Amino acid sequence: MEILQAVKALSALAQESRLEVFRLLVKAGSDGVSAGHIAEQLDVPPATLSFHLKELTNAGLIDRRREGRSIIYGLNVEGMRNLLGFVTEDCCQGRPELCEPDYDCEGKTCAPKKKKASLAK
């Protein structure tokens, strides 16, 4: 990913509603969701949502497809991976274990594993 594309993607995510849309689409997976469903879930007016969806699409973070009368929005997995790769490319000076904490993923959530409390004597 080139730096200007990374700036465009990060700028698109640097707004509360767009970040919420992006996170909703990450959770939705490959099926995606309709614009109406997004507006309902996030309580965003349709005109405002259209603007945010356009910004995320132009940044290469989401895609859209038509299904009948609906437009379905979904995560652009390659765009997200490219951005994450760009941000972490030089992470931890060659020590990836510092950048990749162990995660517990149960159900639909992932969180860093809890450290066991050490018993000091």
N, C-alpha and C positions, 0 to 999 in steps of 0.2 A: 504494500500500500504506500502510495506517495504521501508526503506530509500534507499537501493541500487537501487531499481526500480525507485524511485523518482529521484535519481541522474541521472540515465540513461535517463529518459524522459526529465528532464530539460537540460541535456547536448545535447540531440538531438535538442531541440528547441533553443539552444544558438548559432545558426548559421543563418545568414540572409536568405539564400535561403531556408533552411528547415523551418524556421518560416513562410516565405511567402507561401510555399507549404501547411503547416499546416493550415494557415488562409484561403487559397483558398478552402481547403477541408472542413473546418468548414462552409464556405458560401455555398458550393455545396450541403450540406445536405446528406441525406441517399442515393441519387442516385449515388454520386461519380462522378469522371471524369476520362477519359483515360490519360495515361501517355503523349501521344502526345498533348492533350489539355493543360495539365499542362505546358509542355515544351514551347508551343506556348504562353500561357498567361504570363508566367514569363520570357520568353526569356532566357531559360537555355538549354545548349546543352544536348542532350539525354543521353550521357554517364555520365555526371555530375549529371543529374537528377536521374538516376538509383541509383547512390551512395546515394543521399539524401533520396530517397524513401526507400531504404533498411535500412538506419539508423532510420527513423521514424517508420518503420514497426517493426524493432527489439526492439524499445523502447516501443512498445505497443500503439502507438498513432494513427496509421492508419492501415487499413486492405486493402487487395487486393483480387480481384476475376477476373476470366477469363470470358469474354463474346466474344465468337467467337475467333477472332484473337487478340482482344484487352485485355489489363489488365486494369481493372478499380480500381482506388484507392479511398478510402473513409475514413471518420473519424471513428476511433474506439471510440465510444461515452463512453463506459465503461472505457476505458483507460484514456480519457480526464477527466471524472468525478472523477476517482480515484486520478489523479494527483491534480486536483483542491481541492478535499477534503483533501488530504494530506497537501497541502500548507496552507490551511485555518483551519485546524483541531483545532489548539489552538488559533485561531484568537480572538483578542479583549478580552481576559480573561473572557469568558462567556457572553459578551455583543455583540451578533451578529448584532444588529442594527448599530454598529460602522463599521462593515465590509461589510454590504449590503446596499449600497446607493440605493435610488430609481432611477429607470431607465425609460426613455421614449423610447419605441421601436416602431418606425414607419417604415414600409417597411422592409428593410433588415438591418437596422442599429439600434443599441442601444447606448444610451449615458446617462450619469448621468443627472438627472433633474437639470435644472438651478435653482439656489436659487433666490428667489424673493428679490429684493433690499429693504432693510428696510429704511424707511424714518425717519431719526434721527431729532428730534426737538431740 
